[in-house]
């Protein structure tokens, strides 16, 4: 009976690990060397090594990046990938790693959303785009405009934008793929918008059919004219195995 239990336990652990890790890889980020950050912290724990810290992150479906302090062996897991170095704290012998997958969007500044096996990024262009142009930009990268169908996903995206902005995007708006052309707010895949988080007083006009996440409202939802030029967040989903 004891031997049977041990074998069964090993099978369960092996299956769980394979499911959670999803073949995600970690990449060291030299731009954050000897720095640490507290935003979107999931867990802080002592670990035996940076490898153990990496496995801890890969085993947590929410984790997409981590700091490891070599002198204290502190492992710090985070739910977003950092690019802004605002609000960092000096921390000698600290390295920062982000999880990534090869199918993700091109360029370095992307963020995994592992709950849905997707990744997303905003495009910090020198010019802004209207709604249809934004759709086309995402399609160019074999992606789609961001849909935030759940509060959990929305909070994940909002935390990322709040961490990245620090005044950089004052008055900026980011299109999301929700539009009201028929009296009903629909996502771009024609499913109804069941979850919303409009800012106070929004939506404010019957003539504004598109939706943005607006910096002035701490990235709560705002209705906007679809011809208005905004920024865009594109999302790409992991290809399904054949």
DOFI-933102 format. One line per field, with one value per residue (C-alpha): residue number from 1; z, x, y. Coordinates in steps of 0.2 Angstrom, whole numbers. Last residue first. Example, Ala and Ser with C-alpha at 12.3 -4.5 7.8 and 13.67 -1.06 7.14 Angstrom:
# residues 2
i	[2, 1];
up	[36, 39];
east	[68, 62];
north	[-5, -22];
***
This chain:
# residues 242
i	[242, 241, 240, 239, 238, 237, 236, 235, 234, 233, 232, 231, 230, 229, 228, 227, 226, 225, 224, 223, 222, 221, 220, 219, 218, 217, 216, 215, 214, 213, 212, 211, 210, 209, 208, 207, 206, 205, 204, 203, 202, 201, 200, 199, 198, 197, 196, 195, 194, 193, 192, 191, 190, 189, 188, 187, 186, 185, 184, 183, 182, 181, 180, 179, 178, 177, 176, 175, 174, 173, 172, 171, 170, 169, 168, 167, 166, 165, 164, 163, 162, 161, 160, 159, 158, 157, 156, 155, 154, 153, 152, 151, 150, 149, 148, 147, 146, 145, 144, 143, 142, 141, 140, 139, 138, 137, 136, 135, 134, 133, 132, 131, 130, 129, 128, 127, 126, 125, 124, 123, 122, 121, 120, 119, 118, 117, 116, 115, 114, 113, 112, 111, 110, 109, 108, 107, 106, 105, 104, 103, 102, 101, 100, 99, 98, 97, 96, 95, 94, 93, 92, 91, 90, 89, 88, 87, 86, 85, 84, 83, 82, 81, 80, 79, 78, 77, 76, 75, 74, 73, 72, 71, 70, 69, 68, 67, 66, 65, 64, 63, 62, 61, 60, 59, 58, 57, 56, 55, 54, 53, 52, 51, 50, 49, 48, 47, 46, 45, 44, 43, 42, 41, 40, 39, 38, 37, 36, 35, 34, 33, 32, 31, 30, 29, 28, 27, 26, 25, 24, 23, 22, 21, 20, 19, 18, 17, 16, 15, 14, 13, 12, 11, 10, 9, 8, 7, 6, 5, 4, 3, 2, 1];
up	[-169, -154, -152, -156, -140, -141, -147, -140, -146, -135, -145, -143, -148, -163, -163, -177, -166, -155, -137, -122, -107, -96, -81, -85, -70, -76, -84, -91, -101, -106, -122, -129, -146, -150, -145, -153, -138, -127, -109, -105, -93, -79, -66, -75, -84, -78, -89, -89, -99, -116, -128, -141, -158, -160, -159, -142, -142, -134, -139, -147, -164, -167, -149, -150, -138, -144, -132, -138, -126, -121, -116, -106, -98, -105, -97, -80, -71, -85, -84, -67, -70, -87, -80, -66, -78, -89, -74, -67, -84, -84, -67, -71, -85, -104, -107, -126, -133, -152, -162, -167, -182, -181, -196, -188, -173, -184, -194, -179, -173, -190, -188, -171, -175, -174, -164, -170, -162, -158, -141, -146, -131, -128, -125, -122, -122, -114, -105, -87, -93, -97, -104, -106, -121, -122, -130, -148, -158, -150, -142, -151, -144, -126, -112, -93, -86, -76, -64, -55, -38, -31, -24, -22, -26, -26, -41, -41, -59, -69, -82, -91, -78, -83, -73, -60, -49, -39, -27, -23, -9, -8, 4, -6, -23, -23, -36, -45, -54, -69, -77, -62, -62, -66, -52, -57, -68, -54, -42, -55, -58, -39, -38, -52, -44, -29, -12, -10, 2, -1, -8, -16, -28, -30, -42, -39, -27, -37, -36, -43, -44, -63, -70, -87, -88, -90, -88, -99, -92, -103, -103, -107, -100, -82, -75, -85, -84, -66, -62, -72, -63, -46, -49, -56, -41, -29, -37, -36, -17, -13, -22, -12, 4, 0];
east	[-9, -5, -15, -5, -2, -14, -8, -14, -12, -13, -17, -13, -26, -32, -51, -60, -69, -76, -73, -81, -70, -65, -54, -35, -32, -46, -33, -24, -39, -43, -52, -69, -78, -95, -94, -110, -122, -110, -104, -100, -94, -99, -88, -75, -82, -77, -86, -89, -103, -97, -107, -98, -96, -77, -73, -81, -99, -108, -126, -135, -130, -113, -106, -88, -76, -58, -48, -41, -28, -29, -16, -20, -3, 7, 24, 17, 22, 16, 23, 17, -1, -1, 4, -8, -22, -18, -18, -34, -43, -38, -45, -61, -64, -68, -53, -51, -35, -34, -29, -12, -4, 8, 0, -17, -13, -8, -24, -35, -27, -30, -48, -49, -39, -20, -7, 10, 27, 23, 23, 15, 6, 10, 1, 4, -8, -9, -25, -20, -2, -4, 13, 19, 28, 42, 56, 51, 39, 23, 24, 26, 44, 39, 44, 47, 56, 71, 79, 95, 100, 118, 116, 98, 95, 76, 65, 51, 53, 63, 49, 50, 43, 34, 18, 12, 28, 38, 52, 65, 77, 93, 101, 117, 110, 95, 83, 69, 55, 44, 28, 20, 1, 1, 14, 25, 36, 39, 44, 55, 64, 67, 74, 85, 91, 96, 91, 75, 70, 52, 43, 27, 14, 21, 12, 24, 38, 54, 72, 88, 106, 104, 87, 93, 102, 86, 89, 77, 66, 58, 40, 38, 20, 26, 9, 4, 20, 22, 4, 7, 24, 16, 2, 13, 25, 10, 3, 20, 22, 4, 7, 23, 14, 0];
north	[101, 110, 126, 142, 153, 168, 186, 202, 220, 236, 252, 270, 283, 293, 298, 290, 278, 292, 288, 279, 277, 262, 264, 266, 277, 289, 301, 286, 281, 263, 265, 260, 264, 270, 288, 296, 291, 301, 300, 282, 286, 298, 289, 278, 263, 246, 233, 214, 206, 213, 202, 191, 197, 192, 211, 212, 219, 234, 234, 248, 242, 250, 248, 243, 233, 228, 239, 256, 263, 281, 294, 309, 308, 293, 296, 302, 287, 275, 258, 253, 259, 251, 234, 235, 239, 224, 212, 221, 218, 200, 197, 207, 196, 199, 210, 210, 217, 220, 205, 197, 191, 206, 215, 210, 221, 236, 233, 234, 250, 257, 253, 261, 277, 277, 288, 293, 291, 273, 266, 250, 241, 223, 207, 189, 174, 157, 162, 161, 164, 182, 186, 203, 211, 224, 214, 214, 203, 196, 179, 162, 160, 160, 172, 172, 187, 188, 201, 200, 206, 206, 223, 230, 248, 251, 253, 266, 270, 258, 256, 239, 227, 211, 207, 195, 195, 183, 188, 175, 180, 170, 183, 186, 181, 191, 184, 195, 187, 188, 180, 173, 170, 151, 148, 133, 143, 156, 142, 134, 150, 153, 135, 139, 155, 145, 137, 148, 161, 168, 183, 180, 188, 206, 216, 231, 228, 232, 227, 234, 227, 223, 229, 233, 216, 207, 188, 177, 163, 150, 143, 125, 125, 125, 122, 107, 98, 101, 94, 78, 75, 78, 67, 53, 54, 53, 38, 29, 34, 28, 11, 9, 12, 0];
***
